[in-house]
Amino acid sequence: MTKHVNLRLPDDVHALAVAAAAADDRSLNSWLISVVRRAAEASETSDRPDGDPTSPAPLRGKTDSPPP
C-alpha cells in the first residue's frame, strides 16, 4: 500500500533533490522515499532520551525560526 503526500519544495531544494536523484540514477520519487526511509529509521531511537521511542526527538534545523 502507498500513501500520497503533497510536498512543497522551494525551487532551490527541488533542483538539489533532482540533481541528487539523477546522480543516484533514480527517479525523484524513488530518491525521496530512500531519503525519508533512512532518516526515519535513523531517528527511531538514536536521538531520543534513553532510547525511548515515545520521547520526542530534539528539534533540528534553524533555531531562529519564530515559535508556531
Buried (B, 14 or more C-beta within 10 A) or exposed (E): EEEEEEEEEEEEEEEEBBEBBEEEEBEBEEBBEEBEEEEEEEBEBEEBEEEEEEEEEEEEEEEEEEEE
